[in-house]
Amino acid sequence: MPSYINHIETAVPGHSYKQDDLRDRLKEIVQGSDRENRMIHALFSRSGIETRHSVVNDFREHGSHTLFFNGQGNSPGTRSRNDTYIREGRKLFVDIAQKLIHNSEFEPDAITHLITVSCTGFYAPGPDFDIINSIKLSYNIERYHLGFMGCYAMIPALKLADQICRANENAVVMVVSVELCTIHFQASLSMDNLLSSTVFSDGGSGAIVSKVKPRGAAYQIDGFASSLMKNGADDMAWSIGDNGFNMVLSNYIPDLLSDGLEEFLNPVLNRFNLNKNEIDLWAVHPGGRAILDKTEKTLNLPDDSLNASRTVLSKYGNMSSATILFVLKEMLKNYKKPVHSQALAMAFGPGLTMETVLLKKV
C-alpha cells in the first residue's frame, strides 16, 4: 500500500520586494562601476523573477536596518544573522505547522513523526521543539532534522517520511522546511554573491505524509532516486564564514546540469518502467531561470511543461529546500491534469546532487 502526500502548506514572510527595486537597491549598496552596474542590471533582467520575500525590511532605502546598513558596516557577523534566523525562522516553522493541522483532516494527536529541514540557520532546542509546543504534539513524538543539505533537501525529507510510513502503516509524518536565505546577503561584487543576490529569498513549506487515502487532490508517492554528478562539486557549495554563510554559485551550473541530466534521468525512468513522454507533470526546482531553460531544452519538453516552476520562480524566487513544495502545490491548484497523471519532481543542490521523487496525482 503506497503512502501519500496528503496535504501541502506554504508561507512567506511579510516583507515583499519587487525584483526591479532590489536591482536598483543593489547598485546603490555595492557602488560598482558603470560596467558592473550594467552586469547587475542584466542579471536581474534575465532572472525570471518579479517578487521576492524577506524576513527583514533592510533592503528598502528607508527600512528599519536592524541587520544590514545600520551604521555598523555592511557585513553583520554570523551571530547576528543567526539571531535573526532564530527569531524569525521559528515564526514561519510554527505558522506552517499550524496551517497543516488547521487545513487538513489530521488532529495533533495523529502526528507520530516530525521532520524539520533547513540550511540557513541553527538553534537548539530547535524548530521541532517550537512546533511541538505550538500545536500540542505529543512529547513522545519521533523527530528528525535534515540540515545544511541545500536546495534538494525536501526530497530526502519526503523519502524519510515515506520510509517511516512503509515501516509503520499507522505513521503520520509532518515535514516542515524553512529557509531564510536573505539573511546571508553579502554586499560584494563577486559573481557568486551577485548571483545569490539575484535569486534567493525566504519562505517555508510543509506536508503531511501518511498511508491514509487523501480526501481531496493529493499525490501518491511511487518512488525516489538520487545521484551525484561527476563534475560540479566546486560549482555549488555552502559553508559558514565569519560574516554569514558563504555560497559558491557558479554561472556554469545550468550547463553542468544539462550535460548530466539525461544520464541521470534515464536510469530513473527505467527503474519505474516509464519513458519521458509518460510524465504528465514536471516539478523542477526553480533554482533560476537558466536552470529551467536548460532542463526544458535538454529534455526536449513541451513549452508549457515547466509553467508551475516558472510561476513559483516569478512570484517567490528561490527559497532553497522549501521551494519544491510550492511547485507541487501550484500544480495541484492550477494545473487540471486528470487523476492518475504521473508527476516527476526534481531538485538540485551542492555536490552537484540531483534528487527526484515520482508521484501520481490522486
Stockholm file with secondary structure:
# STOCKHOLM 1.0

chainA/1-362         MPSYINHIETAVPGHSYKQDDLRDRLKEIVQGSDRENRMIHALFSRSGIETRHSVVNDFREHGSHTLFFNGQGNSPGTRSRNDTYIREGRKLFVDIAQKLIHNSEFEPDAITHLITVSCTGFYAPGPDFDIINSIKLSYNIERYHLGFMGCYAMIPALKLADQICRANENAVVMVVSVELCTIHFQASLSMDNLLSSTVFSDGGSGAIVSKVKPRGAAYQIDGFASSLMKNGADDMAWSIGDNGFNMVLSNYIPDLLSDGLEEFLNPVLNRFNLNKNEIDLWAVHPGGRAILDKTEKTLNLPDDSLNASRTVLSKYGNMSSATILFVLKEMLKNYKKPVHSQALAMAFGPGLTMETVLLKKV
#=GR chainA/1-362 SS CCCEEEEEEEECCSEEEEHHHHHHHHHHHHCCCHHHHHHHHHHHHTSCCSEEEESCCTTSTTSCCSSSSSSSCSCCCHHHHHHHHHHHHHHHHHHHHHHHHHTSSCCGGGCCEEEEEESSCCCSSCHHHHHHHHHTCCTTCEEEEEESCCTTTHHHHHHHHHHHHHHCTTCEEEEEEEEEGGGGCCCCCSHHHHHHHHHBCEEEEEEEEESSCCSSSCEEEEEEEEEECSSCTTTEEEEEETTEEEEEECTTHHHHHHHHHHHHHHHHHHHTTCCGGGCCEEEECCSCHHHHHHHHHHTTCCTTTTHHHHHHHHHHCBCGGGHHHHHHHHHHHHCCCCTTCEEEEEEEETTTEEEEEEEEEC
#=GC SS_cons         CCCEEEEEEEECCSEEEEHHHHHHHHHHHHCCCHHHHHHHHHHHHTSCCSEEEESCCTTSTTSCCSSSSSSSCSCCCHHHHHHHHHHHHHHHHHHHHHHHHHTSSCCGGGCCEEEEEESSCCCSSCHHHHHHHHHTCCTTCEEEEEESCCTTTHHHHHHHHHHHHHHCTTCEEEEEEEEEGGGGCCCCCSHHHHHHHHHBCEEEEEEEEESSCCSSSCEEEEEEEEEECSSCTTTEEEEEETTEEEEEECTTHHHHHHHHHHHHHHHHHHHTTCCGGGCCEEEECCSCHHHHHHHHHHTTCCTTTTHHHHHHHHHHCBCGGGHHHHHHHHHHHHCCCCTTCEEEEEEEETTTEEEEEEEEEC
//
